[in-house]
Amino acid sequence: MMKMLQGRGGTPPFAPPFLKAGALVIGQTANILLYLGSRHGLAPKAEAGRLWVHQLQLTVTDFVLEIHDTHHPLGPSLYYEDQRQPAKKRSAEFWNERVPKYLGYFERLSQEHGGFYLTGRRLTYVDLSLFQIVEGLRYAFPKRMKAFEREIPGLVALHDRVAIRPNIKAYLCSDRRIAFNEDGIFRHYKGLDL
């Protein structure tokens, strides 16, 4: 797909993921969600609300990079096996400093807004992203996440509300769902889950 887009002018993405919608080519997950959110009822109609949800999604994006860096702290071009000790150190710092900061922020929002979802009564794409964050951390760091979940009851409840939505539930049970694995953002390495 990237080869097909090269040399065509316009606004080519740097790399996947990207969405081709008619003549539009939209790159970056947060940007794709901004586009799709308003078209599928997953973002507020008012500009201030859309920007707030997008801001939250950009914060999720920052956190996802930090999750990736737990197993590739020296760089993505090196194998995990080439950076085990730095990854162990990075993962400890991640759980001691970064997880409480990021998930604590989202937990406070879930408590302050008192809605069914993070920003209120309606599901947004940031709720779906936070569902995936909880799922992914449960896979990558099952011991650490199990212990930490008592600190974030609002996010765990949000995760559970998203999981039982009929279309989400059907997808989670389907063969269309790609299982977590050691090629994605969320990777389970036993030596990092201490």
C-alpha positions as CSV (number, residue, x, y, z in Angstrom):
1,M,0.0,0.0,0.0
2,M,2.8,2.4,0.8
3,K,4.4,1.8,-2.6
4,M,1.1,2.5,-4.3
5,L,0.9,5.9,-2.5
6,Q,4.5,7.0,-3.3
7,G,4.8,9.4,-6.1
8,R,1.1,10.3,-6.2
9,G,1.5,13.7,-4.6
10,G,-1.2,14.9,-2.2
11,T,-0.7,14.2,1.5
12,P,1.1,10.8,1.7
13,P,1.5,9.2,5.2
14,F,4.9,8.5,6.6
15,A,3.9,4.9,7.5
16,P,0.9,2.8,8.5
17,P,-1.6,3.1,9.9
18,F,-3.4,5.2,7.4
19,L,-7.0,5.5,6.2
20,K,-8.0,6.1,2.6
21,A,-11.4,7.6,2.4
22,G,-12.3,8.7,-1.1
23,A,-9.6,11.1,-2.2
24,L,-8.4,11.6,1.4
25,V,-5.4,9.8,2.8
26,I,-5.3,10.2,6.6
27,G,-2.3,9.1,8.6
28,Q,-1.6,8.6,12.3
29,T,-4.0,6.8,14.7
30,A,-5.2,9.9,16.5
31,N,-5.9,11.7,13.3
32,I,-7.8,8.8,11.8
33,L,-9.9,8.6,15.0
34,L,-10.6,12.3,14.8
35,Y,-11.9,11.8,11.3
36,L,-13.9,8.7,12.0
37,G,-15.2,9.8,15.4
38,S,-17.5,12.5,14.1
39,R,-18.7,10.3,11.3
40,H,-19.6,7.4,13.5
41,G,-21.0,9.2,16.5
42,L,-17.9,8.6,18.6
43,A,-17.0,12.2,19.2
44,P,-19.0,15.2,20.5
45,K,-20.7,17.4,17.9
46,A,-19.4,20.7,19.5
47,E,-16.0,21.8,18.5
48,A,-14.8,22.2,22.1
49,G,-15.9,18.6,22.9
50,R,-14.2,17.2,19.8
51,L,-11.0,19.0,20.6
52,W,-11.1,17.7,24.2
53,V,-11.6,14.1,23.1
54,H,-8.8,14.5,20.5
55,Q,-6.5,16.0,23.3
56,L,-7.2,12.9,25.4
57,Q,-6.4,10.6,22.4
58,L,-3.1,12.4,21.9
59,T,-2.3,11.7,25.6
60,V,-3.2,8.0,25.0
61,T,-0.8,8.1,22.0
62,D,2.0,9.5,24.2
63,F,1.3,6.6,26.7
64,V,1.4,4.0,23.9
65,L,4.9,5.2,23.0
66,E,6.0,4.7,26.5
67,I,4.5,1.2,26.6
68,H,6.4,0.4,23.5
69,D,9.6,1.7,25.0
70,T,9.4,-0.8,27.9
71,H,10.5,-3.6,25.6
72,H,12.5,-1.4,23.1
73,P,14.2,1.3,25.3
74,L,17.3,1.6,23.1
75,G,15.4,1.7,19.8
76,P,13.0,-0.1,17.6
77,S,15.7,-1.4,15.2
78,L,17.2,-3.6,17.8
79,Y,15.7,-6.9,18.9
80,Y,14.4,-7.2,22.5
81,E,17.1,-9.8,23.2
82,D,19.7,-7.1,22.5
83,Q,18.2,-4.7,25.1
84,R,17.0,-7.0,27.9
85,Q,18.7,-5.2,30.8
86,P,17.8,-1.7,29.7
87,A,14.2,-3.0,29.1
88,K,14.1,-4.4,32.6
89,K,15.2,-1.0,34.0
90,R,12.8,0.9,31.8
91,S,9.9,-1.3,32.7
92,A,10.5,-0.8,36.4
93,E,10.6,3.0,35.9
94,F,7.5,2.7,33.7
95,W,5.5,1.0,36.5
96,N,6.8,3.1,39.3
97,E,6.5,6.5,37.6
98,R,4.7,6.6,34.3
99,V,1.7,4.2,34.8
100,P,0.6,6.0,37.9
101,K,0.9,9.4,36.2
102,Y,-1.0,8.4,33.0
103,L,-3.6,6.0,34.3
104,G,-4.0,8.2,37.4
105,Y,-4.9,11.1,35.1
106,F,-7.5,9.1,33.3
107,E,-8.8,7.6,36.6
108,R,-9.3,11.1,38.0
109,L,-11.2,12.1,34.8
110,S,-13.4,9.1,35.1
111,Q,-14.2,10.0,38.7
112,E,-14.6,13.8,38.2
113,H,-16.9,13.5,35.2
114,G,-19.1,10.9,36.9
115,G,-20.5,9.8,33.6
116,F,-20.9,6.4,32.2
117,Y,-17.9,7.0,29.9
118,L,-14.8,9.1,30.3
119,T,-16.2,12.4,29.0
120,G,-19.8,11.8,30.0
121,R,-22.8,9.7,29.0
122,R,-21.8,8.9,25.5
123,L,-19.1,6.5,24.2
124,T,-16.2,8.2,22.4
125,Y,-13.2,6.8,20.6
126,V,-11.0,7.6,23.6
127,D,-13.1,5.1,25.6
128,L,-12.3,2.5,23.0
129,S,-8.6,3.4,23.2
130,L,-8.6,3.1,27.0
131,F,-10.3,-0.3,26.8
132,Q,-7.4,-1.4,24.6
133,I,-4.8,0.1,27.0
134,V,-6.3,-2.0,29.9
135,E,-6.5,-5.1,27.7
136,G,-3.0,-4.7,26.4
137,L,-1.4,-4.0,29.8
138,R,-3.2,-7.1,31.2
139,Y,-1.5,-9.1,28.4
140,A,1.9,-7.5,28.6
141,F,2.2,-7.2,32.4
142,P,-0.4,-9.5,34.0
143,K,1.2,-9.5,37.4
144,R,1.9,-5.7,37.5
145,M,-1.5,-4.9,36.1
146,K,-3.4,-7.1,38.4
147,A,-1.8,-5.4,41.4
148,F,-2.3,-1.9,39.9
149,E,-6.0,-2.3,39.0
150,R,-7.1,-1.5,42.5
151,E,-5.7,2.0,42.0
152,I,-7.9,2.6,38.9
153,P,-11.4,1.2,39.6
154,G,-13.0,3.8,37.4
155,L,-10.9,2.7,34.4
156,V,-11.5,-1.0,35.1
157,A,-15.2,-0.3,35.2
158,L,-15.0,1.7,32.0
159,H,-13.1,-1.2,30.4
160,D,-15.9,-3.6,31.5
161,R,-18.7,-1.3,30.2
162,V,-17.0,-1.2,26.8
163,A,-16.4,-4.9,26.7
164,I,-20.1,-5.7,27.1
165,R,-21.3,-3.4,24.3
166,P,-22.9,-5.8,21.8
167,N,-20.7,-5.1,18.8
168,I,-17.5,-5.0,20.9
169,K,-18.5,-8.2,22.6
170,A,-19.2,-9.9,19.3
171,Y,-15.9,-8.7,17.9
172,L,-13.9,-9.9,20.9
173,C,-15.4,-13.4,20.5
174,S,-14.8,-13.5,16.7
175,D,-11.9,-14.8,14.7
176,R,-11.4,-11.3,13.3
177,R,-9.8,-10.2,16.5
178,I,-6.0,-10.5,16.3
179,A,-4.6,-12.0,19.4
180,F,-1.9,-10.1,21.3
181,N,1.5,-11.3,20.3
182,E,5.2,-10.4,20.4
183,D,5.0,-8.3,17.2
184,G,2.7,-5.6,18.5
185,I,2.9,-2.7,20.9
186,F,1.8,-4.9,23.8
187,R,4.3,-7.7,24.3
188,H,4.6,-10.1,27.1
189,Y,8.2,-10.8,28.3
190,K,8.2,-12.6,31.6
191,G,11.4,-10.9,32.7
192,L,9.7,-7.5,32.5
193,D,6.6,-8.4,34.6
194,L,8.2,-8.5,38.0
